[in-house]
């Protein structure tokens, strides 16, 4: 079997078009959607992500403000900026690009963001809502995976799903979102025994490990759906995921490539969350 390649770029383009239309509807009501992006320090990967987020805002008609702070910024200064953005009326969503320099507590900063402006869905209040299923914002990367499954008509209900990785950003919320769609979910991590056996018994695999070529062809059963969240560099310095794409795509029914799979969806989901935040803050339902 040769897998259907899930096109994250095309799906992103379509969804960003939908966000643009809704943002335009808000505009016609005199309401502007606005996102503040905060970056501390000059990590090149973070800079690329921030630039891509600003580009996506422009594509969706969302107003954006960038706050680029030096690596020497103190925790108190950053918290003061968050306070200011929490109160700023033309800002509906606040995104603080992680990681932050070591001397700043990420937890303190995340906890300081107003939950209804927390478009990354990292605030404990939003994390709790993801657990109960009563959520306003979905965490961007796991939500991107779910949107791709939906776009390709892949029904998750009753399926055995394995998520590799248990981070707060990807693995844990991904497991919850699959569970909410009635999958039977196994969360695998660095201490999991017989990982290959669990994967072979799975209908859906989401890999979020951060190791190039981690999921090999012999770990995947014929017809499985394989979603690759990983972003790595291989020995030649080329961008690649956690999945041995050449071998696994011969067995899977659907597979996401890296680049061009889950990656573009993360920022698209951020745009959706910013739109949602604007609607919530203005008491408007556009769904
Ligand atoms: P992380 O380092 O916080 O977590 C990695 C997880 O992998 C851990 O929970 C760990 O238990 C698990 N793991 C490590 N070794 C393992 C092993 N041998 N067997 C089983 N599990 C093992 O990373 P993260 O932030 O969750 O990110 C994971 C990957 O996803 C990274 O490559 C990251 O760059 C990528 N990522 C991509 C996007 C995107 O937009 N596509 C967004 C976030 C993260």
Boltz pocket constraint, residues with backbone or C-beta under 6 A from the ligand:
constraints:
  - pocket:
      binder: B
      contacts: [[A, 141], [A, 164], [A, 165], [A, 166], [A, 167], [A, 168], [A, 169], [A, 170], [A, 171], [A, 188], [A, 189], [A, 190], [A, 191], [A, 192], [A, 195], [A, 207], [A, 208], [A, 209], [A, 210], [A, 211], [A, 228], [A, 229], [A, 230], [A, 231], [A, 232], [A, 262], [A, 263], [A, 266]]
      max_distance: 6.0
